[in-house]
């Protein structure tokens, strides 16, 4: 049955048609609210970062201007020239160096975010910077000497450069100072410790609720301690480069949690400052609604289950009972009656169905009784057709024996013929036993044997278990008669007939009566005609096959399609007819003798 045409399918489809737009609206409303919250939160953090980045950019800009002034003012330039002319042990070199140290020491108090200012003489490999402790000496020399070694061939003198030393990151800004008249290399610059630069930001409340500050270079390197992986940082840098919105979303590789990140690049340094916040923190005010939204499908499934149970009890179950009742009526069970139902509509349908079943049952009984009467009359008529047919043959036999003046044979034949006709005249019943039918055939064969004493022999084999089965009268005789009339050869060969009763191989509910002979067998065209069953409609050669058609028609009326008649020729000679007959209890529908 096509499930799409059932009421159950249509009710479920209707439920989803009604609820699906509501679900889509709720999800859309949730996503819209989430985007609004993200936009508001990102704007707030963006304003915060913009303020901080502007402040730090201002420090970098002022430092940059200081270095440029230091290298370009006449007074500073005069004190820098000895560093390019004299060796380290020269007095003028020493005085210039001391002047620079005093100036740097005074200026560092103004530029709070700067770690140190420095001058590097490449000629003397001398790094001049303010160092207040041994640790400062180790740190500054390590960072700056490493920087100049790494960038000796690609020194960027136009921008701040990110460099690292001992797992710490620094910003370095250098400008070259080389008098035109001499070829000496001298660099003036500033060093900034990135951790020191953003120390005020690090002390902000970013550690709570999973929020975290991120400072990264444009090459995708995190410049401060972070819980993000390098892949995460690289991914964030790429997203910020191609993103027009003020925030980006990403998933943390270590935990799989979703985060929202707001970032802003520096104007005077190749770095960016960002803050990333867990989505659950951003959407914490929507958390209850989100949980409710995600529980909505479960709630809808529960509602659907109760909805289907309600529809099943109120509509589908009574409908199924009504359908099963109609199917029972269709199968011929007219005794089915349906019980009452609680709803007014189905009570009316059930009452109407029961009345209809009663009317159909009464009508079918009347029609069936009329059909039985008509079938009884037709059956009696068909049974009566067989008697005159055999009477004529019997008279021909008596006439032939009289012509031959075989008086003893006539007497013997008359005795058998009397028993035969006595069976015929008393056989007004619809059914007889198989033993009675076989006895009647035996009388017939004895009569034929008296007519052909040296040309006909017969053998009958019937187990006792089959003798009491009921059968319609004169079912087997037409095939025995046809075997003698059409199968017996006119030569001197002895004609043999065998009648055998046995279990059918086709069905355990049937037995088989086989009539075989040693005669000429069926002609090919006749055999093909019989095997095609054309005799069943009276087809054939006039009245020659009236007996076969009569038997077939009577068996069909009694057993329907449960019987069968098979025709075949023997392997060498002769013919065989096999009757497949359903087993019936003894003396079923038997009348009085």
N, C-alpha and C positions, 0 to 999 in steps of 0.2 A: 504494500500500500504506500502511495506517495505521501511521505510525512508532511510535505508542505501544504497538503490539503486538509490536514487534521485541525480540529478546533484547538488542541493543545498548542500546536505550533503557532497558530494565529494569535492566541492569547499571549504567548510569550513574545511574539514579534510586536504586538501592540504595546505590551509593557515596555519594551525597549524603545519603541518609537516615542513613547511619552517621556521616558526618563532620560534618554540619551541627550536631548538638547539641554535639559537641566544640568546634567553632569558636565557637559562641555562648557556651559555658562559658568558653573562654579569653578572649574579648572581655569578658565580664562580669567575670571575675576581674581583668583588666587595669584596667577602669574602676573597679572597687571599690578596687583598690590605689592608683590615681591619686587617688581621692577621699580615701582614708585619708591619703596623703602630703600632699595639699593641706590637709586639716584639721590635721595635725600642724604643718606649716610655718606655716599661718596663725595657729595658736594661739601659736606661738613669737614671731612678729612682732607679734601682737596684744598679748602681754604686754610686749614691748619698747616698743611705742607707748604702751601704757597708762601705763607708768612715765614716759615722756618727757612725755606730755600732762599727766599729773598734776603733774609738776614745773613745767611752764610755766603750768598753770592756777593753781598755788599762787602763782607770781610775779605773775600778773594779779590774783589775789584780794588779795594783800598790798598791791599798788599801789593797787587800788581802795579798800581800807580806809584807806590813807594819805591819799588824796585826800579821802575822806569826813571823816576826822578833821581834816584841814587846814581844811576849810570849816565845820566845826561846833564846834571847840574855842573856848573863850572867848578864849584868848590869841591864837590865830591870827586869830580874827574881829576882834579889836581892831586888829591891824596891817593887816587888809585894808580896814577901813572908810575910811581916808584915801584909798585909791585910787578910791573912788567919790565922794569929796567934793571933792577938790582937783584943780586942773590939774597938768600934768606938771612945771611949773617951780616948784611950791610946795615948801617945805622939808619939811613933813609927808609929802607924797607921796614925796619923795626918800628920807626916812628909812624909810618903810614898804617901799619898793622894795628898799632895801639889806638890810633885815632878811630879806625873802623870798629874796633871792639867796644870802645866807649860809646860810640854812636849807636851801635846795634843794641847795647845794653840799655841805653836810654829809650830807644824807640820800641823795644819789646814791651815796655810797660804800657805803651799806647795801643799796640796791636795784640790784644789778649789771646786771640786764637792761634797766633803764630808760635811754632816751636822754637825756631831760631832763624836769623838771617845769616847769610854766609857769602864769602868771596872765595873763589877757587882760582889759584894760579896754576895753570897747567905746566908752565915753564919750571916752577919750583916744586910742583906737586904738593902744594901747601893749601890746606883747607882752613880758612879763617872764619870761626863762628864763636858765638857766645856759649861757653860751657861752664856751668856752675858746679858740676860734680863729675866724678869719675864715670858714673853711669851715663851722664850726658855725653861725655867724650866718646865713650864706646859706641853709644847709639848714633850720634850725629856722624861720626867718621864712618861708621859701618854703612849707614844708609847712603850718605852722599858719595863716598868713594865707590860703592857698589853701583849707584846710579850712573856716575860718569863712566864707569867701566862698561856698563850695559849699553849706554847710548853714545858711545864715542863716535860711532859712524852715522847715527840717525838722531842727533840731538834736535828736539823740538823746542825752539826758543820763542815760539809765539803763544803757546798755551800751557796751562798747568798739565802736569804729567803724573799719572799714577804709578808708584813704584812700591816695592815690598822688600822687607828685610826682617828676618827672624819671625816669620808668620804674622807680621804687622804691616799695615798699609799706610802709605804717606802720599801727600801731594807735594810736588816739587815744581817751582817756577824759576827758570833761569833766563838771563839775557847775556849775550856776549859783549865784552868791552875790549876793543882792539884799536889802538891809535893807528891812523892811516900811514904814519911815517915809519912805523916799525911793525914787524910781524910777530906779535905776542898774543897769546890766548889768555883771556881773563874773563871769568864768569861771576856775575852777581845774582843772587837768588834768595828764595825763602823756602823753608821746610815746614810743613804742617802735618802733625799727627792726626790722622782721620778720627781716631777714637777720642782724642782731645777736642777735635772740632765739633763733634756731635754729642759731646758729653751732656749738655743741657737736655738734648732730646732723649738720650738714653735713660735719663732720670725721670722721664715722663711715664705716665701710667699705661705702658704698652704691654706689660707682661701679664696682665690680668685677662682672663677669659680667652686666652689663646691669641690675643693680638700681638703683633710683632713688628718692629721697625726693620727696614731693609735698606742698606746703602750699597749700591752696586755700580761697577764700572760699565762703560758702554760695550765692553767686550764680553760681558756676562759673568763677571767675577764678583762674588759677594765680598765687600770690603770690611764688614763687621761680622761678628759671630751670629749665626742664624741656624735655624732648624731645617732650612730648606736644602735640598740636594742641588748639586751643580746643574743637573738637567732642568730642575725647576727654575733656577735663576736664569739660565739661558732661554728657556721658554718664555719667562716673564719679560725679558728684554726684547725679544722678538715681537711679543704681543703689544708692548707699549709703543714700539716703533710704528706699527701699522694700525693702531687703534685710535679712532677719533673720539671715543667716549672717555670719560674721566675715570673709568675703572675697567678692569678686566677680571674675568673669572678663571680660576685654575684649580686643579686638584693636586693636593700634596701627595707626592709619590710615597712617602714613608708611611702615611696613615690612610691614604685614600680619601681624606676629608676634603670638602669643597671650601674654597676661600674666595674672598673678594679683595682685590688689590687696587690701591690708588697710588699712582706714582707721578713724579714730576722731575724733569731733568734740570740740572744746574746750567746756568748760562755761561759761567766762566771756568767750568771744569768738566771733563768728560765722565761725569758720574750722575747718578739719579738717586733720588731719595723716595722711598715708598713705604707704605704701611699696608700689611695684609691682615684681614679680619675674618674669622670663621663665619661661614654663612649662617650657622645657628645663632651666632651672636647678633648678626645684622638683622635676622628675621625672628628674633626671640619674641617680639610682640605678636608675630603672626603664627607662632608655634602651635598654639591651641587650635587655631583655624586650620593649619596645615594637617595636624593630626586628625581633626574632624574630617577634612577632605579626603585623606587617605583611608580613613575608616568608612567613608561613604560607600565604596563598592561592596565592602563586607555587609554593611547595613542593607544595601539594595539587594544583595543575594538573599539575606535573611527574609526581607520583605517579599522577594519573589517566591521563596519557598512557601511562606504562609499564604501568599496570593494564589499559588498553584494548588495548595491543599484546599483552600476555600473553593476555588473553581472546580477542583476535582469532586469535592463532596456535593456542591450545589448543582453542578452542570454535567461534568464529564462522567461521573459514576452513574447517575441515572441514564445518561445518553448511552453509555456502554451496555447497561442492562437492556435498554431498548434495542440496541443493535444486535446483541446476542440473541434476544428473543426473535428478532426478524431473521437472523441466520438460522435458528432452529426451525422456524417456519419454512425457510428455503430448503432445508434438508429433509423436510417432510414430517418433522415432529410437531404435529398439530395439538398435542396435549399441553404444550408450554403455556403458562400463564404468569404474568408479572405481578409483583406486589405493589401496593400503593406507595406513593412518595409524598414527602412533606410539602413540596411546592405545589401550588395550585395548577400551574401549567403542566407539570409532568404527571400529576394525578389525572388530568384530563387525557393526556396522551396514553397513559397506561390503561385507563378504562377503555378508550377507543381501540387500543391494540387488542385487549382481551376479547372485546366484542367481535372484532374482525377475525381473530383466530377461531373463535367458536363458530362463526358463520362459514369460514373456509372449511373447517373440520366437517360440519354438517353437509356442506355442498360436496366435499370430496367423498364422503361416505356414500352419498346418493349416486354420484358419478361412478364410483368404484363398483357398487352393486350392479348398476346398469351394465358396466363393462364386463363383469363376471357373467351376467346372463347372456350377453352377446357372445362372449368367448366360449361359454359352455355350448351354445347352439352351434358355433362354428366348429368346435372340437368334435362334437357328435357327428356333424356333417362330414368332416374329414375322415373320422374313423369309419363311417359307413361306406366311404369310397373304396376302402381296401377290400371289403367283402365281395362285392360283385366281381372285382378284378380276379380274385382267387377262384370264385365259383366257376368262371369260364374256363380257367386252366384245368380245374378238377374234372369238369365234364369232358374236356378234350382227352384227358388221360383215360377216363372210363370208356369213352368211345373207342380209343385206340386198342385197349385191352379186349373189348368186345369184338372188334374186327379180327383180332388175333385168336379169339376163342380161348383165352386163358381164363377159364372159369375159376380155378383155384386162386389165381392171382386177383381176379375180380372180387372174390369173397374176402380175401385178406385185405385188399385195398379198400373194400367197402367198410370193413371193420375199422381200419385206420381213419378212413374218411368220415365215418360216423363219429369217432372220437374227436376228429378235427372240427366237424361242423357243430358237435355238441359244445365244444369250447367257444366257437364263434357265436352261437346263439345265446350262450350264457354270459358272454363277455361284454355285458353292458356297463361294466365298471370303468372308471377313468384310469385306474392303476391296477396292476396285478403283480405277483411276485416274479422274479427273474426265473425261478424254477418252473413256474407255470408257462412262461413264454418259451423256455427251452424245451419243455415237454411238447408244446404245440409244434415247435420246429421239428422235433424228432418225429412226430406223426407225419408231418409233411414230407420229410426225407425218406421215411419208410415207404410212403406212397410212391415217391419217385424211384426208389430202389426196386420196388416191385415192377415198375415200368421198365427199368434198365437194370436187370439183375446182375449182369456181368460187366457193366460199364460204370457203375456208381458205387462209391464207398464213402462213408462219413465217419467223423470222430468228434465227439463233444466232450470238452473238458471244462468243468465248472466246480471250483472248490465250494465246500459247504458254506463257508462264511459269506458267499455272495448270493446264495440261493434265496435268501429272504429279503433281499433288497427289492424295493418296488420299482416298477417300470410301466410305461404306457403300453397297452396291448398292441400287438402286431407291429413292433418296431424293428425287430431283427428279420422277420420272414421275408420282406421285399428284397433284401440283399441276398439271402439264400436262394430265393426264387430266380433273381436275375443271374446269379452265378450259374445255375443249371441251364437256364434258357440261353444265355449269351456266351457262357464260357465252355460248355461241353463240346468237345471235338467230335465230329462225325466218324472218326476212324475207330480203331479197335482199342485205343489206349484207355485205361481205366481212369475215370474222372474222380478225383478225391476232393472232398470238402472237409475242412476242419473249423470248428467253432471253439474258441478259447476265451475264457473270462479270467482276467488278471488285474492286478493293481496298475493304475495309470502312472506312467513316469512323469507326466506333465504336472499333476497335482495330486496331493495326498487325499483330497476330498472327492476324487473321481475314480471310477474303475473303467476298464477297457474291455469291450466285446469285439474280438477280431474274427472276421469271416474270411478265410483264405481258401483258395482252390488251386488246382493244378491244370487249369484250362488254358485258353488262348490268351488270357489277360486283356487289359483294356487297349483298344486302339489308341495311338498317340493323340489324335484329335479329341477322342472321347475323354481320355485321361486328363488332358489339359482343360477340357470343358468342366469336368467334375471338380478338379482341383481349384478351378476359379470360382466354384460355387454357383454357376449360372443356372443349374437345375432348380435352385431355390426360388426362382421367379417363374417357374414353369417353362423355362427355355429348354430346348433340346429337340428331339425328333418326335413331335406330336405327343402321343400318350405313352411312348416307350419308357419314359422316365417319370411317369406319374407317381409310382410307388416311392421313388427316392425323394421327389419333391414333397410328397405327403408326409413322409417320415421327418424330413428336415423342418417342415412347417409345424408339425405337432411338437417336436422337441423344442423348437424356438418358443412356442407358446407356453410350454411347461417350464423350461429352464432358463429362458432368456439367452444370454451370451455365454452361459457356463458350459454348454455342451460343444462338441465338435465332431465332424465326420471327415475322415481322412481316406483318400483313395491312393493306391499305389500298385505297381506291378512287381512280381517276384523277381529275384535275381536272375533266374533262368527262364521260368515260365510261370503262368498263373497270375492271379490278381488277389488283392487283399483289401478289405474295407475294415477300418477300425472306428468303432463308435466310442467316443469319450463321454461318459454319462455321469452326472453328479450322484453321489451316494445319498439315498433317502431311507428313513426309518421304515421298517417292515409294515406293509399293509397301510401305508399312508393314503388317506382318502378312499379306502377300499369299500366297495359296496357288498351286498350279499350275493352269494352265488345262487 
